[in-house]
Amino acid sequence: MTTSSPAQLLDGKALSARILDELQQRVSAHLASGGSAPGLATVLVGDDPASHIYVRNKRRACEKVGLNNIHHELPEDLGQDRLLSLIQDLNQDPAVHGILVQLPLPSGFDYDEHEVLAAISPDKDADGFHPLNQGALMQGYRAPIPCTPKGVMRLLDETGLALSGKRAVVVGRSNIVGKPVAMLLLARHMTVTVCHSRTRDLAAEVGNADVVVAAVGVAKLVQGDWIKPGAVVLDVGINRDEEGRLVGDVEFHAAAERAGWITPVPGGVGPMTIAMLLENTLEAAGL
Ligand code: NAD
């Protein structure tokens, strides 16, 4: 798993394929012993093209693993009340073990994302975004872990490094990536710094880190020469560069010259998110 550069590539595509195979075996064994297929409900509101692609990839993964996908594709003007009523129906449906409402919800309508996420039963919260589950994560209780942060930790574990006492810098403080990643790193006894748009000297913060997680959404914000030699660089960002190519938040080639391990974009964190979504659904179904 090496590139021509000194850093080793953390290959999320390969790791997620291994995880999906393992999940598929778990589902097959469950079906063979008379169980029924776990169900993941996917709810897509509106016409956002990126959301359509994300949901399509999640649905394909369900098919591959043998999960039952209950899909709802709804008009952008559906409205908050009808969306909440659908979520209540899914909460009550015993064939549904996980519920995913694709974000962002259409802008210009009356949707309140916080209210929508809080309406999902915490036991069926495949994305791990429910406030009770996020609180549980903060206090270290067992609960569904948000998929992208969980995938980041799996990739980090691939390095085999001892994390306790080392320094981690998380760039970005969103509820779906930055904050939960910081909690997971803290739970592994790392010294964690969370940086954001008002951080004064991002280069100096990143330069101190043994592990860097970039979750911002700004192409190549984290410059290669900021990276501490030998550090692990986990790039969550999905952006388009000037030529329209998919790039992360990290200057990949320059960072790979200094890092010990690095995730590519695409093919790093992205595929892990889907694998973790399916894993969360299996766990919710007791598999
Ligand atoms: P967000 O917009 O909710 O949060 C971005 C964070 O970056 C904010 O906390 C903000 O303070 C910080 N930030 C903005 N400008 C900054 C700057 N100049 N310096 C330092 N910090 C800055 O984003 P998000 O939902 O957490 O997503 C972040 C990125 O990760 C996006 O590119 C998104 O597409 C991607 N993403 C990828 C996956 C995946 O599966 N790979 C999943 C979720 C998000």
Residues whose N, C-alpha, C, O or C-beta is under 5 A from the ligand:
A	BS01	NAD	T148 G172 R173 S174 V177 G178 C195 H196 S197 A215 V216 G217 V236 G237 I238 V269 G270 T273
